[in-house]
Amino acid sequence: MNYILHLETTTKKCSVALAQNGELMIQKELLSEEFSHSVQLHPFIEEVLKESGLKASSLSAVAISKGPGSYTGLRIGVAAAKGLCFALDLPLIALNTLEIMVQPHEVSQYSFIIPMLDARRMEVYTAIFDGTRKWIQETTAEVLTKETFNSIVRKEPCLIIGDGAIKFKTLQPKLNASYTSEIHYPLAKDMITLAWSKFNAKDFEDLAYFEPFYLKDFQTIPAKKYN
């Protein structure tokens, strides 16, 4: 039996899932406006292992959502994943966060599915997939306008998901677009099929050199100066 631990920390929702041979066993998730991943992640890992009756030494691999996403969330998740892999001599599987987001959706009725992660102001991290979840446009950081994606999507039906979809909808884009009724966040359980495929293909990361996929450099707000 092969057991893979999946970690997702790129947004406000922190989640952990344990799978056996590509099938979900146990999951934990929490939506926190305070980004409490540093507090919640390790207890979640301990809980899924305890509830499964497994020891960490029984794991076959760790899968991490590598980004793009929250800078802090990415650092917390990747640090935890690499720490487990180093300590237990496990392979690391890395998955693109936007590709994870499209996995649970029934998309056959749409020509395109467009995940969006909020990147502040009117910018999002995004990509375009077709109705079979194949990549059409690679991950980019886009400043949204009502014309965004027109040249590719045109008048074809598309599904737009993620916390960045909210501000895109307010622009009344010139697309034949549908939106989910609730904000869709990437989840660890949605990593399972992709991670299992990579595990069987032995598509692993180099632990020594692996870094999160930040897409953009981290930006801080300069401190105010007082006379």
C-alpha positions as CSV (number, residue, x, y, z in Angstrom):
1,M,0.0,0.0,0.0
2,N,1.2,3.5,-0.8
3,Y,0.1,6.4,1.4
4,I,0.6,10.0,0.3
5,L,0.1,13.0,2.5
6,H,-1.2,16.1,0.7
7,L,-0.7,19.7,2.0
8,E,-2.5,22.8,0.7
9,T,-1.7,26.2,2.3
10,T,-1.8,28.7,-0.6
11,T,-4.9,30.6,0.4
12,K,-7.1,31.4,3.4
13,K,-8.1,27.8,3.6
14,C,-5.6,25.4,5.1
15,S,-6.2,21.7,4.3
16,V,-4.5,18.3,4.7
17,A,-5.5,15.0,3.1
18,L,-4.3,11.4,3.4
19,A,-4.8,9.0,0.5
20,Q,-4.2,5.3,0.0
21,N,-3.3,4.3,-3.5
22,G,-4.9,7.4,-4.9
23,E,-8.1,7.2,-2.9
24,L,-9.0,9.7,-0.1
25,M,-8.9,8.3,3.4
26,I,-9.1,11.4,5.7
27,Q,-9.2,15.1,5.2
28,K,-9.0,18.2,7.4
29,E,-9.6,21.8,6.4
30,L,-10.1,25.2,7.9
31,L,-11.0,28.6,6.4
32,S,-9.3,31.4,8.4
33,E,-9.3,35.0,7.6
34,E,-6.2,35.3,9.8
35,F,-4.2,32.8,7.8
36,S,-3.6,30.6,10.8
37,H,-1.7,28.0,8.8
38,S,1.4,28.1,11.0
39,V,-0.9,27.1,14.0
40,Q,-3.2,24.7,12.2
41,L,-1.1,22.7,9.7
42,H,0.9,20.5,12.0
43,P,-2.0,19.5,14.2
44,F,-3.9,18.6,11.0
45,I,-1.1,16.4,9.9
46,E,-1.0,14.7,13.3
47,E,-4.8,14.2,13.3
48,V,-5.0,12.5,9.9
49,L,-2.2,10.2,10.8
50,K,-3.7,9.4,14.2
51,E,-7.2,8.8,12.8
52,S,-5.8,6.5,10.0
53,G,-3.8,4.5,12.6
54,L,-0.7,5.2,10.6
55,K,2.7,6.4,11.7
56,A,4.6,9.0,9.7
57,S,7.1,6.3,8.8
58,S,4.4,4.5,6.8
59,L,4.1,7.4,4.3
60,S,5.3,6.8,0.8
61,A,5.5,10.5,-0.3
62,V,4.4,14.0,0.5
63,A,2.6,16.2,-2.0
64,I,2.6,20.0,-1.8
65,S,0.6,22.7,-3.6
66,K,3.5,24.7,-4.8
67,G,1.8,27.9,-5.8
68,P,1.1,30.5,-6.9
69,G,-0.6,31.9,-3.9
70,S,0.0,33.6,-0.5
71,Y,3.7,34.1,0.1
72,T,3.4,33.3,3.8
73,G,1.1,30.3,3.2
74,L,3.5,28.9,0.5
75,R,6.5,29.2,2.8
76,I,4.7,27.4,5.7
77,G,3.5,24.6,3.5
78,V,6.7,24.0,1.6
79,A,8.8,24.1,4.8
80,A,6.5,21.5,6.4
81,A,6.6,19.2,3.3
82,K,10.4,19.5,2.9
83,G,10.9,18.9,6.7
84,L,8.8,15.7,6.5
85,C,10.6,14.5,3.4
86,F,14.1,15.1,4.8
87,A,13.3,13.5,8.1
88,L,11.6,10.4,6.7
89,D,13.6,10.1,3.4
90,L,10.4,10.6,1.3
91,P,10.0,11.8,-2.2
92,L,8.3,15.2,-2.7
93,I,5.6,15.8,-5.2
94,A,4.8,19.4,-6.3
95,L,1.6,20.4,-8.0
96,N,0.5,23.7,-9.5
97,T,-2.2,25.3,-7.4
98,L,-4.3,26.5,-10.3
99,E,-4.4,23.0,-11.8
100,I,-5.5,21.7,-8.4
101,M,-8.4,24.1,-8.4
102,V,-10.0,22.8,-11.6
103,Q,-9.9,19.2,-10.6
104,P,-13.3,18.8,-8.8
105,H,-15.4,20.7,-11.4
106,E,-17.6,19.1,-14.0
107,V,-16.4,21.1,-16.9
108,S,-17.7,19.2,-20.0
109,Q,-20.4,21.9,-20.5
110,Y,-17.8,24.6,-20.7
111,S,-15.1,25.2,-23.4
112,F,-12.8,26.8,-20.8
113,I,-12.3,26.9,-17.1
114,I,-10.4,29.8,-15.6
115,P,-9.1,29.6,-12.0
116,M,-8.3,32.9,-10.3
117,L,-6.4,33.6,-7.1
118,D,-6.6,37.1,-5.6
119,A,-3.2,38.9,-5.8
120,R,-4.4,42.2,-4.4
121,R,-5.8,45.3,-6.1
122,M,-7.2,44.2,-9.5
123,E,-4.5,41.6,-10.1
124,V,-5.0,37.8,-10.0
125,Y,-2.9,34.7,-10.5
126,T,-4.6,32.7,-13.3
127,A,-4.4,30.2,-16.1
128,I,-6.8,28.8,-18.7
129,F,-7.8,25.2,-19.1
130,D,-10.1,23.6,-21.6
131,G,-13.2,21.4,-20.9
132,T,-11.0,18.4,-20.3
133,R,-8.8,20.2,-17.8
134,K,-5.8,20.5,-20.2
135,W,-3.6,23.6,-20.1
136,I,-4.5,26.3,-22.7
137,Q,-2.6,29.2,-21.1
138,E,0.2,28.8,-18.5
139,T,0.1,30.5,-15.1
140,T,0.3,34.3,-15.3
141,A,-0.3,37.3,-13.1
142,E,-3.0,39.4,-14.8
143,V,-4.3,42.9,-14.1
144,L,-8.0,42.4,-14.8
145,T,-10.0,44.5,-17.2
146,K,-13.4,43.7,-18.8
147,E,-11.3,42.7,-21.9
148,T,-9.2,40.1,-20.1
149,F,-9.2,36.6,-21.9
150,N,-11.3,37.9,-24.8
151,S,-8.7,37.0,-27.4
152,I,-8.7,33.3,-26.3
153,V,-12.1,32.6,-24.9
154,R,-14.1,34.8,-27.3
155,K,-17.8,33.9,-27.0
156,E,-17.3,30.3,-25.8
157,P,-18.9,29.3,-22.5
158,C,-16.4,29.4,-19.6
159,L,-16.4,28.8,-15.9
160,I,-14.5,31.2,-13.6
161,I,-13.6,30.0,-10.1
162,G,-11.6,31.2,-7.1
163,D,-11.4,34.2,-4.8
164,G,-10.2,36.3,-7.7
165,A,-13.4,35.7,-9.6
166,I,-15.3,38.0,-7.4
167,K,-13.6,41.2,-8.5
168,F,-13.5,40.0,-12.1
169,K,-17.3,39.6,-12.1
170,T,-17.7,43.2,-10.9
171,L,-16.0,44.4,-14.1
172,Q,-18.8,42.8,-16.2
173,P,-16.3,41.2,-18.5
174,K,-17.2,40.6,-22.2
175,L,-17.3,36.8,-21.8
176,N,-19.9,34.1,-21.8
177,A,-19.0,33.4,-18.2
178,S,-20.4,31.4,-15.3
179,Y,-19.3,31.6,-11.7
180,T,-19.6,29.2,-8.7
181,S,-22.1,30.1,-6.1
182,E,-19.4,30.0,-3.3
183,I,-15.8,31.0,-3.4
184,H,-13.8,27.9,-4.5
185,Y,-10.4,27.5,-2.8
186,P,-7.8,24.9,-3.7
187,L,-8.0,21.8,-1.4
188,A,-5.7,19.0,-0.4
189,K,-8.3,16.4,-1.4
190,D,-8.3,17.7,-4.9
191,M,-4.6,17.0,-5.2
192,I,-5.0,13.3,-4.9
193,T,-5.4,12.2,-8.5
194,L,-2.7,14.5,-9.8
195,A,-0.3,13.4,-7.0
196,W,-1.0,9.7,-7.6
197,S,-0.2,10.1,-11.3
198,K,3.1,11.8,-10.5
199,F,3.9,9.2,-7.9
200,N,3.5,6.4,-10.3
201,A,5.6,8.2,-12.9
202,K,8.3,8.9,-10.2
203,D,8.0,12.6,-11.0
204,F,9.6,13.9,-7.9
205,E,11.3,17.2,-6.9
206,D,14.9,17.7,-5.9
207,L,14.5,18.4,-2.2
208,A,17.7,20.4,-2.0
209,Y,16.7,22.9,-4.6
210,F,12.9,23.0,-4.5
211,E,11.3,26.3,-3.8
212,P,7.7,27.5,-3.9
213,F,6.3,28.9,-7.2
214,Y,5.8,32.5,-6.0
215,L,5.3,33.9,-9.6
216,K,6.0,37.4,-8.3
217,D,8.6,38.7,-5.8
218,F,7.3,39.3,-2.3
219,Q,6.5,43.0,-1.8
220,T,6.4,44.7,1.5
221,I,4.8,48.1,2.3
222,P,7.5,50.6,3.3
223,A,7.2,51.8,6.9
224,K,6.0,55.3,7.4
225,K,8.6,57.9,8.2
226,Y,7.9,60.5,10.9
227,N,9.7,63.7,11.4
